Amino acid sequence: MDMGRESRWEKDAMTVEIVFAVVTAAFLAAIVFGALLVPAVLIGVSGPAGKALLVMGAVLAAFAAVWRVVRVLLRFDAGRRQGR
């Protein structure tokens, strides 16, 4: 095996991990967004408060998604460096 070159297995493992990170990030973002949006809809919040909840939900969902992708990929890289 060439040092410094990745095997096909390693490339496939990275691809699977990236897809896993993106899919779980999308689910997490949907849950975070829904956690803010559903109570607002049930209560009937409208006007500026409704828009503020919508924006806050979108920002928190985006932050949660990015956090999830970074966390999964850093954990994968740490495991790869340890030989797992």
Residue, then its C-alpha position, 0 to 999 in steps of 0.5 A: m500500500d502506498m503511504g499517503r494515498e487512500s485506498r478505495w475502502e477509505k474513500d468509500a468510508m469517507t463518502v458514507e460518513i459524509v452522507f451520514a453526517v448530512v442526512t442526520a444534520a437534515f433530520l436534526a435541523a428539521i427537529v429543531f425548526g419544528a420544535l420552535l414552529v409547531p408551538a407557534v402554530l398551535i398557539g397562533v402567533s402571528g405578526p412580528a412575533g411569528k416572523a421572529l420565531l421563524v427566523m430564530g428557528a431557521v438560524l438555530a436549525a442551520f447552526a444545529a445542522v452545521w454543528r452535527v456535520v462538523r461533529v460527525l466528521l471530526r469524530f470520524d477523522a479521530g477514529r481514522r487516525q487511531g486506526r479504527 
